Amino acid sequence: MERFMPLYDERAELAPRDVVARSIDDQLKRRNEKYVLLDISHKPREKILSHFPNIAAECLQYGLDITRQPIPVVPAAHYMCGGVRAGLQGETNVRGLYVAGEVACTGLHGANRLASNSLLEALVFARRALEPSIDHMNSSRIDRSASDWWARPLVPMSLGSNVLGKITRRTREVRKELQSIMWDYVGIVRSTTRLETAEQRIGELELDWEAYLFQQGWEPTMVGIEACEMRNLFCCAKLVVSSALARHESRGLHYTIDFPHLEESKRLPTIIFPCSPEPPQD
Ligand SMILES: Cc1cc2nc3c(=O)[nH]c(=O)nc-3n(C[C@H](O)[C@H](O)[C@H](O)COP(=O)(O)OP(=O)(O)OC[C@H]3O[C@@H](n4cnc5c(N)ncnc54)[C@H](O)[C@@H]3O)c2cc1C
């Protein structure tokens, strides 16, 4: 077992998470390994068990005693920096829509999330958004005729269970494929070429999937959970890729080999696509 983090950063294992993730990624590629080992066994057993009771119990279920053995680990996507642009009360530029937690882009995290800030963010902003959203509900008059402006959404039951089953299976496959594209081409270490490849493949996958839906008799007004989520995933994936392509520097969790350094002259605010007005202040 060879300790490698000091080779990458003087802060070693305590370097920021993007540095550690890139270092692990580099080691995995160099050594053609599937995981690296995280060893905490030099700490007193009681200390480990009192600090990490859940992880210790979980690992033990798989026969791994973390007080004596190293833990196999790989980097994983575990936070989305960005999201629906929100003000300090969770308000958005859609009047009456409030967001809190990981879905929100409050500016709290900058280019890299600090440890445990996401849970704090979810709690603080949920609390902040509560009163204004209740006030909004109490003061707004709902125009019930507004829903007649659009065609009524159709539940796709009329397609029959056979066709619906096929659509669901295909959508699940497409979802996995999109996840693979994002992991392989838009992951820890990026490049312009790989991002462009992702952009192209995502576009093709989306067109292909949409065409499949309509071949199966899907109609524009049909609404189903899997289809809605798939469209949202495509939308998010495309936004992440186009934002990454627009940033010609590396900053926080965005690292590209074509622009590997932090460059103040290329600094951009959190990228918002499409250009949207400031969130309402009332
Ligand atoms: C591996 C991992 C480790 C992490 N470690 C930490 C950590 O140590 N410290 C820390 O602070 N943060 C950590 N995070 C991040 C933190 O867990 C999340 O940011 C936080 O849980 C987000 O909370 P949320 O309520 O905003 O969203 P979520 O917890 O994602 O909740 C969203 C909910 O909405 C539901 N939902 C989705 N779509 C629909 C729909 N269409 N209709 C109805 N419901 C829907 C989902 O089922 C889910 O229950 C970690 C995340 C991961 C993945």
The ligand as a Gaussian input file, in Angstrom:
#p B3LYP/6-31G(d) Opt

LIG

0 1
 C      -22.822000      10.219000      -1.452000
 C      -23.239000      11.569000      -0.931000
 C      -22.646000      12.072000       0.204000
 C      -23.016000      13.322000       0.701000
 N      -22.420000      13.777000       1.843000
 C      -22.810000      14.950000       2.365000
 C      -22.252000      15.423000       3.595000
 O      -21.416000      14.769000       4.211000
 N      -22.660000      16.622000       4.072000
 C      -23.589000      17.383000       3.415000
 O      -23.938000      18.461000       3.886000
 N      -24.133000      16.953000       2.255000
 C      -23.781000      15.761000       1.714000
 N      -24.320000      15.334000       0.529000
 C      -25.263000      16.191000      -0.178000
 C      -26.621000      16.197000       0.517000
 O      -26.955000      14.877000       0.892000
 C      -27.683000      16.745000      -0.455000
 O      -27.260000      17.968000      -0.989000
 C      -28.999000      16.969000       0.287000
 O      -29.467000      15.737000       0.794000
 C      -30.026000      17.565000      -0.666000
 O      -31.264000      17.644000       0.011000
 P      -32.540000      18.129000      -0.748000
 O      -33.675000      17.985000       0.215000
 O      -32.300000      19.458000      -1.359000
 O      -32.693000      17.125000      -1.984000
 P      -32.956000      15.553000      -1.955000
 O      -32.451000      14.938000      -0.695000
 O      -32.443000      15.045000      -3.263000
 O      -34.530000      15.471000      -1.906000
 C      -35.324000      15.664000      -3.049000
 C      -36.565000      14.814000      -2.860000
 O      -37.475000      15.097000      -3.920000
 C      -38.019000      13.869000      -4.372000
 N      -38.457000      14.047000      -5.762000
 C      -37.708000      14.090000      -6.877000
 N      -38.477000      14.269000      -7.955000
 C      -39.748000      14.350000      -7.506000
 C      -41.000000      14.534000      -8.144000
 N      -41.108000      14.684000      -9.465000
 N      -42.103000      14.564000      -7.369000
 C      -42.014000      14.424000      -6.018000
 N      -40.849000      14.249000      -5.362000
 C      -39.736000      14.212000      -6.106000
 C      -36.890000      12.870000      -4.254000
 O      -37.376000      11.556000      -4.203000
 C      -36.261000      13.306000      -2.922000
 O      -36.867000      12.686000      -1.823000
 C      -23.994000      14.088000       0.026000
 C      -24.595000      13.571000      -1.121000
 C      -24.227000      12.323000      -1.596000
 C      -24.905000      11.775000      -2.828000

